[in-house]
Amino acid sequence: MFKNESAIDKNMNKRASKLTIVCDHGTSLTKVLYRVGRSGQPKHLTMDAQLLKLDVNVIENLQQTSKLGKPEHNAWLQIDSNSCYLVGRLAQEYRASTSIKSLKYESIVPKILSVVGAIAVKEKLSDQIKLDLALLLPLGESSNNSELEKELEESISEFKFQGKTIGVDLQRYRCQPEGYGIVSNLLKICSLETVQAQTFAVLMFGYRNTSLLLFKDGTLSFDGSGTTNLGFYNFSDRIIKKTSGLTREDIQSAIYTCEENIINHKTALGEERLITKIVVEELVKSRDKQKAEVEKSRIETAISNSKREYWQLLEGWLDEVLPTQRQLDRLVYTGGTSGFFRQELKDYLSGKYSDVEVSSTELIERSLLSELNLSKVESPRFKQQQLPLRFADAWGLFIDFARYTPKNSTKPIKMAGAASIGNG
């Protein structure tokens, strides 16, 4: 933390900017929803997840390029005078990589500061900010909340982003387990009496973990909840082992979501459904036409076999942790990885829960899209990157934490039985 009392006293006389932020710090992507002021429109921000700590002597080079590009793509900051953090794309350019093994909360403070700094630059905020902050952390790490809050309060009061000093008054703070935003949304569309009388589950399919949050009579059951390391990276690593020269980053960048017309074999009618896939052509490295075809075929086989292997492991875990049909009233599933397994999840859940309300977060995703007012250029990219699905949890928490009322409030899709389970 920097100590410059005269500057701080001078800044205290300035009008502080009000900022509300909800952060979902994924292992592959930091997803942020925010608004400026007490009645501003919600906006979104994404940052790559890489983090790199360097000696302070790199600052001179960084200052020369800070004015180029978006601040979230050129994020560097100082918490003290001895070191410098590079975050996201800038860290990736310095060859930083994301860590699957390290806990999210251990690296989260520099990432939060970079988010605040990037928004301050984008929105031309005052160098004094009054902040309301909510975080989503994995179920197993949310217990570290007190340590995280203490470290955050020490660091956020004053730091430098791209060389500019920013002072933050953390006025409201909340840390919730991943999946809580989905639960918050249930409370908006169901009566409190209904929630308190039911047992419901939230399944989160993430990059690093897959988690189950089980709520009994409106209260989180830690005994009934659980998590596994069967995240998307496990699927990626299986592909990598079966191929040559691919990395997790290669696979991540080749993910594409689009709408395709699919024939419903029960009704013989065409249906528009979201399809998430890995674009194999983007993974082929050979320049020779014949070798490229062979390589493409090998990658397609690797993806198909890896998907089958991964789903079998995931299905085994679900069999172990999910309640029986008699013990459950409602289940919601979400998370980026669920997009790859829409059909498998539909088949599995419809077979297991014929009399349970099962749904995806499709309506939450629609609500988010209608509120963000994305441009004609932004909207297709947002969907192609699977961001409506990946932002669903954060959006549910944002509505609750920011006390925001969506313009187009929606009711849940009721899905009971195999024939009516949603597209996911």
N, C-alpha and C positions, 0 to 999 in steps of 0.2 A: 504494500500500500504506500502511496506517495503522500508526503507530508508537505503541504504548502498552505499554511494557515491563512496568509493574506489573500491568496487566490480563492480559498474556500469561503472566507468571509465575504469577499466581493461577489462571488457567485450566488450566495444565499439571498442577496438582494434582487436577483433576477427572477423572472417568473418561471417556475419549474413546469416542465411538460409532464402530463399525465399519460401513463402507458400501461396497458394490460396485456399480458403475454401468457399463452399456454404453450408449453414445450413438450414434445414427445421425442426424446433423444434416442432414436433407433440406432442400431449398430451399423446400418448401411446409410441412413439418412436422418438428419435432424429436421423434424417437421414442426413448424411454428405457426400459430394463429395469434394475431394481435389486433389491437385497435388503439388509436391515438385519441386522447380525450375521454370523456365519460359517455359520449354518445356517438363516437365515430363508427364507421362501417368496418366490419371485420376484414382483415387482409391476411394473406399467407406469405410464408417465407420458407425456403428449404436451403439447407446447407449440407454439404458432404460431411461425413462423420470423422474424417481424419484429424488428428491432433498431433502437433510436434512442438517440443520445447527446445529452444535454441539459445545460444549465448546472445547477449544484448548487442554485440558488435554487428549483427546482420541488419540492424534497424536502418542504417543509412541507405542500403540498397532497397529496402522495402519502401521507404519514404518516397523514392523516386518514381515508383509505380502505383502508389496508393490512389491516385486520381483516375486511373484507368479501370474501366469495367465496373461491375456492380460491387458494392461493399461486401456483400455476403460471399463473393468469389475472391475477394482480396482482404480477408479478415486476419489481422494480426493485432496483438494487444500486449500490454505490459501490466502485470499486477504489482511488480516491484521493480527496482532499478537494476536488477542483476540478470534478468532473463526476459525472454520474449516467447509468446505462444503464437504459432501459426495454426489456423483452424480451417477445416474444409478443403476446398479446391486448392487453395494456396499451399496448404500442408501437403496435399497429394503431389503438387508440382515439385516439392522438395523431397519426394519419394517416401513420404510417411504412409503407413498402412493402418487399417483398422484392426483392433484386437478383439478376438472372440472371447479370450479367456479372462481379460481384465473386467472388473465390475464397472457398470455404467456410471455409478455415482462417483467413482474415483476420478473420472476425467470430466465430470459434468460442469464444474464451476467455470473453467476457461471457456467452455462452449456457451454457457449462459451469458457470460460477459460479451462474447463475440456477437451473440444474437442481439443483445441490447445495443451494442455499438453499431452494428449494421443497420438496425432499424432507425437509430438516432441519425445516422448519416442519410439514409434514404428519405426519411420524413422531415429532415432539417429541424430536428428537435433542439431544445435548449440543452446546454451542457449540464443542467440539473434536472433530474428525472424522478418523479414519484411513481414507483413501480408496484403493480399488483402482479404476482407471479405464481403460476401453478405448473407443476411438473408431473409427468407420468413416468414411473420407474417399474421395472419388473417386480413381480410379487415378492420374490426372495430378497430384493434390495430395498424395498420401501421401508423396512425396519431400520435402515441406516439414516433415516430422515433427520434425526437430531444432530448427528455429526455433519451432515450436508448443510443444514440450515446455519449452523455455527460458522462453517468455513465460508459459506456464501455471504453472510453478513459482514465478515471480516474483509472480504475481497471486493465486494460490489460497491462499497461506500465511495471509493474513488479508484479509478483505473484509467489507463490510456488505450484508446482504440485508434489505430492508424495515426498515432502521435498526438491525438487530441484528448485532453483530460475530460472525463465524464464522472459526475457525482450522482449516486443513486440512493434515494431513500426508499428502502424496501418496506412498503406499508402493509401489504397483505401477502401471505405466502401459504401455499398449500402443496403437499406432495401426496399423490395417490398411486395405488398400484395400477399397472396397465390393465385396461378393461373397465376402469371405473367410469370413463366417459360414456361407455355403452350403457352402464347401469344408470347413470344420471339421465340418459335419454329415456330409459324405461319409466323413470319416475315422472317424466313430463307427459308421457302418453298413457300411463296407467294411473289409477287412483292409488293413494298411499295404502288404503285398506287392502287393495288387491295385492300389492307388492309384499305387504307384511303377512299376508296369508299364504304366500306361495313359496316354492323352492325353485329357483331359476339359476341357470348356468350361463357363463360367458366363456367362449373358447377363443383364445388369441393365438393366431398363427403368425409368428414373427420371423425375422431374419436369424436371430440367435436362439430363441426359445419358442416353445409352444406351451401355453399356460391355460389352466382351467381355474376360473373363479366361481365358487359355488356360494350362493346366498340362500340362507334359510330364514324365513320370516323377516326378510329385509335386512339381515345382518350377515356380513361376510363370515363364512365358516372356514377358518384356517385349516382345520382337520380335513375338510372335504375338498379343499383347493390344492392345486399342485402345479409343478412346472417340470419340463424336460428340455434337454439341450437339442432336441430334434427340431432345430430351426431350418430356415432355407439354406443356410450355409452347408448343412449336412448333405442336402440334395446337391448343391453346387460341387462340393468336394468329391462326391461320387462320380459326377461327370468328369471332373478334372483327372481323376485316377484312371479313367477309361479312355482318355484322349491324350494328346500331346501338345504342350505349349500353352494351354488355356489357364487363365487365372479367375479368381472370384470376380474381379473387377470386369473382366471380359464378359462373363456370363451376366453380371448385373446390368451392364450397358446394352446387352442384346435383348432385354426383356421388353415386350411390346404388348399393349392391351388395345383391343379394337372390338367393334361390334360386327358379328357375322350372322348371316341368316341360316338358321339350323332347322331342319325338318323335325317336328315333334312326331315320333312314331306312333304315339297313342291317338293323336288327333289328325295326323297327316297334313298339318298346317305348318307354314313357315313361322319361325319366331326369331326376333332379334335378341341375341344374347351376347354378353361380354365374353371375350375369349382372351386369356392371358397366355402368352407363349414366348419361347425363346427363339428369336430369329436366327436360324442356323447359318444363313448366308453371312451374317456379320461376324461369325466366329471362325470362318474359313480363312486360313492365313496363306495358303499356297497360291502362287500367281499362275502356275501352269494349269491349263484348263482341265486336262485329264486327272491330274493329281488333286485338283480342287474338288472334283466330283467324288473321288474316292474319300477324301477327307470329310466332305459333307455327309456322305453316307455313314461313315464311322461315328461322327458326332451325333447324327440323328439316332443311331442305334444306342449310343451311350446315354443320351437323354431319355430315351424310352425305357431302357433297362434300369437306369438310376431312379426314374420316377416310380417305377413299379416297386423297387426295393425300398425306397424311402416311404412310400405309402404303406407298405406292409408293416414297417416299424412303427409308423404313426398310428396305424389302426390298432396295433397291439397295445400301445400306450392308452389310446382312447378306451379300449375294452377294460383296461385296468382301473381307470380313474372316473369314468362317467357313471353317474347313478343309474339305477334301473328305471324303466318307464314309470313304474308306480311311485318312485321317489322324486319325480321331476314334473314341473308344470310348464316350464318354458326354457328354451335354449336359443342363444344368439351366437353366431360365429362371425369372426372378422379377422383382419390382419392380411398383409400383403401376400403371404404364402398361400392363403386360402384361395386366391385367384387362380393358382395353378391346379387346384384340386377341386374345382367346382363340382364336376360330375361325381367324383369319388365321394365327396362329402354329402352330396344329395342322396346318392344310393345308400351310403352307410347310415346316415341319420334317419332317412325315411324308413329303413328296415328296422332300426333300433327303437324309434320313437313314433309309432303310428298315431298315437293319441296325445302327443305333446306339441305345443306350439313351437315350431322351429323356424327361425328366420335368419337371413343375412342382415347386413347393415345397409341395404340398398336405399332405403328411404332416408337414412341419415346422410348418405352420400349425395342424394338428390337435393336435400336441404342445403348442404354445404355449397354445392354448385350454384344454386339459385341465389345464395347470399354473397358470394365472392365477386360477382359481376366481372367475370373474366372476359377479356377481349376475344375477338374471333381468332387471333393468333394464339393466345394463351390457352383457350379452352381445349382444343384438340391435343395439345402437348400435355396438359394436365391429366387428361383421361388416358392418353397413351402410356404415361408413366405410372399408371395405376394409383394416382394420388388421391382420388376420391375415397377409395377403399383404405389407403394407408393413413388418411387424415381422419377417418371416421371417429376413432376413439378421442382424438384431440378436440374434434368439433363438439362431441357430446359434452366434454368437460368445459369447453369454452362457453357454451350456452349457459351452463350452471354457474361457473365461476365469475364470468363477466356480467351475469344477470342480463343476458341478451335474449331478446324475443325474436325468433326468426319471422320474417314477413309471411312465409308460407308454411305455417305449422301443419304437420302431417300426422296421420294416424298409422299405427303399425299394420304391416301385412300379416294377416292371420293365416298361418300355414299349419295345417294338421293333416297328416297322412301323406303317403308317397306322391299322390297326384298333384298336390298343391304346394309342395316345398319350393321356395323361391329360387331364382337364378343364382343368388350368391354374388 
